[in-house]
């Protein structure tokens, strides 16, 4: 059974605008599995990268640091010991400056231990760019969106272009300013975030194209991309790549996804080993590979301001209802 629709408002300020089935959303951290990790396994299939090799082979700035032995697989499964977040934009510079800055960061955990890390995906995104010989947005378009017939429905919004019809996010940049704290003093935060411009501050500083965030898309496009992961012939995804993406380990992580049993967004509503991911803006994707089921929830919960309350109960309730509807329609 397939069920989809849109409810509520895509915008409430400066005026109300109803959500529509074709409304694009800032996918936030869904970028990690759907762009960066997926591109990495496609490059591995093509022999352009060895995900089990130390990342330092492509990112020499990691040499002699606490992250020098981390592999690309470690970066993609959040096992490199990197900090959860850094206000990289506050130091200026380009992506290679950021790689050096991340390499010089104080480890937040022991190598091999699991700690969700945006900087880890900044590194993985750069590694994918080097291995693929092109920026992430170009590779995603050429290797994923166009082959699946999704051009224009999902992709990166470089410099805020291409998804001007997207649901708006935060009206200003108050959340990022608070998050940066003293490190953000003197930094010129955005007074407004135009529609179609990525919400995440680090991704914005990289012109909207990063390994951890930057992807925009509609619910139908996200579902179609997820279907291409479950049915690998659509992208020529090999068995190894599919296992890397979908098989979660004892720590509840795969290369790109997290197990439902390890996430408050889906625990108890979906099978514990179901892989999925959430996005800060209010998005989520979960899959049940054995049953061929896909659950996509796209919202802009950060509009017009980031709420103080957790969004996880909403996601969990959605997954419970969606799973029940799916089971009833078998």
N, C-alpha and C positions, 0 to 999 in steps of 0.2 A: 504494500500500500504506500502511496505517496501523498503527503498532505503538506500544503504550504499556504502562507497568507501573511498579511500585514495588519497589525492593529495599533491603535494609539497614534501618537504624533511623532513625526520626524523632527519637527522643530516646535518650540514654544516661545521663542524670542528671536527677533523682535515681534513676530506674529506666528500664530499657530499654522502648522502645515501638516497634513496627514501623512503618515507613513504609507508607502506603497511597496508592492512586491518587488519592484525594480529599483528601489532606492539603494544606492551604494552606501557602504559604511566604512569608516576607518577601522580596519581589522586588527590594528595594534599587534599584539604578540602572536596572533595566528600567522603572522609573517614568518615566525620561526620554523614551524613545521611545513607550511604550505609553500614557502619560497626557499628559504636558506637550506633547510635539511633536505628537501626534495631535490633541489638543484645539486646538492652535494652527492646524493646517491646516484643521480643521473650521470654526473661527472665520473663517479667511480665505475659505473657500468661501462663508460666509454674509455676507461683506462687513463683518465686525465688526473686522477688523484687516488691516493691510498689513504682511506680514512683511519686506518690503524697505525699509520706512521706518525711520529711526533710532529705536532703542528709547527715546531720550530724550523722544520725543513723548508717551509714556505714563509714563515714569519720569524726571521732571524732575531728580531727584537726580544723574543722570549728566551734567548740563550742566556744561561747563567742566572735566571730568575726562578722563583718558586713554581713557575708554570712550564718550565722547560721540557718536562717529560710528558706533558699533556698531549694527547692525540686529538685529531678532529672529532673522533667519536666521543671523547671526554667533553669537549666543548659543547657538542650537540646534545649530550645527555646531562649537562650541568654537573660534571664530575671533576672539574679542573681545579677547584678550590678558589675560584675567582669571586670577588665581591658581588653582591646582588645588584648593585647599581652605583654608578659614579656620574657626577655632573660633568661629563667630558666636554660639553660645549663651553663651559666656563673658562677653560684653558685655551680656547681657540685652536687654530690649526686645522689640518685636513686629516683624512683617515689614517695615514701612516704615522702622523703625530699621535693620534689617539691610540694606535696599536702600541707604540712605545710607552705611552702613559699608562695603559692597562697593564703592560708587562711589568712596569715599575710599581704597581700597586701592592699593598700588603695583602698576602693571602688571607682569605676569610674562612678557610677550612683546609683540612688535609687533602692532598690529592687522592682522588677516589671516593671521597665523601660527597654526598649530593647537596648542592646548594644552588637554587635557581639563580641564574646570572644573566642579566642583559649584556654586560661587557663580554661574556663568553661568546654570545652570538654576534657581537660586533666583530670579534676576532674571526669567528667562523665565516661571517659574511665576507670579510676581506680575503680570507683564504680561498673561498669559492670564486671571488673575482679574479684572483691571481691564477688559479688553476684553470678557470674557464676563459681567461683572456678578454673579459668584457665586464662592464658594470652589472650589478645584480638586476637592475630593471631591464636591461637589454637581454640578459640571459633568460630571465623569467618570461619575457614576451616571446622570445624565439624558441625556447625549449618547452614551454608549458602552455601559455595562454593561446598562442596562435595554433599550435597543433591540436588543441582541444576545441578550437572554434570559439574561444572566450575573449578574443581581443576586444578591448573596450569595456568589458564587464568586470574584469579583475586585473589588477596590476599596480605598479608603483605610481604615485603621483609626484613625479619629479618637479621640484619647485612649485608644488601646488597646482600643477596642470593635469588635466585629464579627467578629474572627478569633481568638477565644480558643482555638480548636482547632488553630491553626497550629503548625508545627514550631518548637520553641524555638531561640533563637539563643544568644548568649554568656551564661554564667551570671552574670557581673557586667559591669563596664564598664572592665576593665583596658586594653583596646585603645584606647579613646577617650581615657583618661587619659594614656596614653603619647603618643598622637598630638598632644594639645593641648600637652604640655610646659609651659613656664613660663606660657603664656597661661591654662592651666587651674588654676593655683594659687588656692586659695580657692573654686573652683567645686564645688558639691555634685553629684558624679557619682552615677549610679544604682548602688545596691549590688546590685540584681537587675534583670533585664529580663523582665517577665512575658511569657508566651506571648501573641502577638498584639499586642505593643507593638513599634513599629519599633526596629530596632537602631541606626540612624544617629542620632548625637547632635543634629545640627542639625535633622533632621526631627522628632525627638522634642520639641525645644524649641518647634516650631511645631505642637504638638498632633498630630503624626503626619501632617500634610498639607503637603507641600512639592513643589516642582517637580523636585527631584533624587532624592527617595526618599520612601517611605511606602506604596507600593502592596503589597497582599497578593493572592495568588491561587493557584489550583490549576493543575496542568499542563494540564488540559483547557481551562480558561478562558483561559490564556495562548495556547494553540494556536488556540482559537476567535477570539480577538482578532486574532492574527496572520493568520488566514484572512480576516478581514474587511478587513485591509489589502491582502491579495493579490487579494481579490475585492471591489472597492470598492463594489459595489451594496449590500452588506450594511449599510453605514453612510452611503451616499450620498457617499462620498469621490470628489471630482472628480479629473480627470487631473492637474491641477497639484499637488494635495496628494499624490497617489500618487508623482509624480516627486520631489517634495521629500523624501519619506520614504525612498524606495527607491533612487534614483539616486545612487551615491557619486561624489564628485569626485576629481580628481587627488591630493588630500590624504588620500584614503581615508575621507572622512566624507560623510554625507548630513545632512539636517536630522533628527537623532535617532539615526541608526545609524552603525556603523563597518564598513568592508569587512573581510571575512574575511582578505584578504591583508595587512591592517594590524593584525591581532590575533593574539597567540600562542594564543588560544583556538580558532581555526579555521583558521589559515594552513596550507595544505598538505592539509587535510582536506576543505575545501569550495572552490568556485570563488572566485578572488580578489575578485571584485566582489560576492559575496553579502553583503547587509547583515545586521547582527546587533548584539547588545549583551550585556554581562555585568553581573552584579550582585555586589557585594562579599560578600554572604552565601553565595554559591555557586550562583547562578542564571545561566542564559544562554538566549538565544533567537537562532536564526539562520534566515534565509529564503533560498530559491532561487526568486526570482519567475518565472524562465523555465520552471521545471519544477513550480512549485506546491508545492514542498517546504517543510516547517517542522520545525525541530529545537528541542525544548524540553528543557532539563535544569534541574531544580530540586533543590537540596540545601541543607542548612544546615551547611556546612563550618565555620562559626564556633562551633558547639556542641560541647562546653561552653566552649571557649575558642578564640580565633583562632590558627590554627597559623602557624608561622614559614615553612613551606614553601609554594611556589607551587602554586596549584590549576590553572594553565593546562594542564599536561600531561594532567590528568584530563579537562578539557573537550575538548581536542584529540583525545584517544583516543575519547571519546564521539562526537564528530562524525564521526570516521573510520569507526567501527563503524555508526553510524546511517546515514551516506551509503551504505555498502556494502549494508546491509540494504534500504534504499530502492531502490537500483539493482537488486538481485537480485529485488525483488518487482514490477518494472515489468510 
